[in-house]
């Protein structure tokens, strides 16, 4: 419980720095890529991005057992970089590119 303000504050600040908070840009491209999406800040970013209307939300994980967790959080696509090439999979997940990449 003590980590929640820190994690959510960091995620919200990252969204604000990317220009996605408090309102989405007029641009039609609202695709985001979140590295370490199964971790604390990454999982909060996935949930917040979904809540504000970003799409697609592409999550990046480093192990197979983390894929289902990211899907449950609301990721549109999950890239397991231990099994597939990160950037070719990222290009397929959002052919129009990304408005923000969170690392």
C-alpha positions in Angstrom: 0.0 0.0 0.0 2.9 2.4 0.7 4.2 2.0 -2.8 0.9 2.9 -4.5 1.4 6.7 -4.4 5.0 6.4 -5.6 4.1 4.1 -8.5 1.0 5.9 -9.6 2.6 9.3 -9.2 5.6 8.2 -11.4 3.3 6.7 -14.0 1.0 9.8 -14.1 4.1 12.1 -14.4 5.4 10.0 -17.3 2.0 10.4 -19.1 2.1 14.1 -18.5 5.7 14.5 -19.8 4.6 12.5 -22.9 1.7 15.0 -23.4 -1.0 12.4 -22.8 -2.3 13.8 -19.5 -4.5 15.6 -18.5 -6.0 15.2 -22.0 -5.0 13.2 -25.1 -3.5 15.0 -28.1 -5.7 15.8 -31.1 -3.5 13.4 -33.1 -5.2 10.2 -34.1 -2.1 8.2 -33.1 -2.6 7.2 -29.5 -0.4 4.1 -29.5 1.9 3.6 -26.6 4.7 1.0 -25.9 5.5 0.2 -22.2 8.8 -1.5 -21.4 8.8 -3.6 -18.2 5.1 -3.7 -18.3 4.7 -6.3 -15.6 6.6 -4.2 -13.0 5.3 -1.6 -10.6 5.4 1.6 -12.7 4.9 -0.3 -16.0 1.8 -2.1 -14.9 0.4 1.2 -13.6 1.2 2.8 -17.0 -0.7 0.1 -18.8 -3.8 0.6 -16.7 -3.7 4.4 -16.8 -3.1 4.4 -20.6 -6.1 2.2 -21.0 -8.2 4.4 -18.7 -7.4 7.6 -20.7 -8.1 6.0 -24.1 -4.7 5.1 -25.5 -4.8 2.4 -28.2 -3.1 0.1 -28.9 -1.2 -0.4 -25.6 1.8 -2.6 -26.3 3.4 -4.1 -23.3 7.0 -5.5 -23.3 8.0 -8.2 -20.9 11.2 -10.3 -20.5 9.6 -13.7 -19.6 6.7 -15.8 -20.7 5.1 -16.0 -17.3 4.4 -12.2 -17.3 2.4 -12.2 -20.6 -1.0 -13.1 -19.0 -0.6 -10.5 -16.2 -0.1 -7.7 -18.8 -3.1 -8.9 -20.8 -5.2 -8.9 -17.6 -4.1 -5.3 -17.0 -5.4 -4.2 -20.4 -2.5 -4.4 -22.8 -3.7 -4.8 -26.4 -0.6 -6.7 -27.3 2.3 -8.2 -25.3 5.8 -8.7 -26.6 7.9 -11.3 -24.9 11.3 -10.1 -25.8 12.9 -13.5 -24.7 11.0 -15.2 -27.5 10.6 -12.6 -30.3 12.4 -9.7 -31.8 11.3 -6.6 -30.0 11.3 -4.0 -32.7 9.8 -6.1 -35.5 7.0 -7.2 -33.1 6.5 -3.6 -32.0 6.2 -2.5 -35.6 3.6 -5.2 -36.3 1.6 -4.2 -33.1 1.4 -0.6 -34.1 2.0 -0.1 -37.9 1.4 3.7 -37.6 4.1 4.1 -35.0 3.8 5.2 -31.4 3.0 8.6 -29.8 4.9 7.6 -26.7 7.4 4.9 -25.6 7.9 4.4 -21.9 11.1 2.7 -20.7 
